[in-house]
Structure formats: structure tokens, C-alpha cells
Amino acid sequence: ENTEWVDWHAGVLVKRNAMENIHNWACGWSCLSQPTSRLLENHMKKAHLLLAELISSLPH
């Protein structure tokens, strides 16, 4: 076997896969992605407000 691959697999890939395994995340979000999830939450709030504005401007 290629020892560089084995070292990279054991030292990098296994850890990365464990961190990115969504089945281990609470509520579907990694605890390591808090800043990203806050940005996404803010984006979703803005999108909901824009959608509400659009719906309210439609003729009844």
C-alpha cells in the first residue's frame, strides 16, 4: 500500500468524514458551523419578510 495515502487517510480523511457526518449533528447543523448557521438564519428571515411583502402586495 501507499504509505502516504494510509497516513493521509488516517490523519485527515477519517477526521474530516467524522466531522462532516450529518448524522452526528444536532438539528441537522454541525456545532462547528455556528457562524454559517447564523448567516443562513438571517438570510432565511430576510427571505420570509420579502415573501410576506410580495404576498401582501398581490391583488386579493
Number of C-alpha atoms within 10 A of each C-alpha: 5 6 8 9 11 12 11 11 13 12 11 11 14 12 12 12 10 11 14 14 12 13 11 13 13 9 9 10 15 17 13 11 10 11 10 12 14 11 12 12 12 12 12 12 12 12 12 12 12 12 12 11 11 10 11 10 9 7 5 5
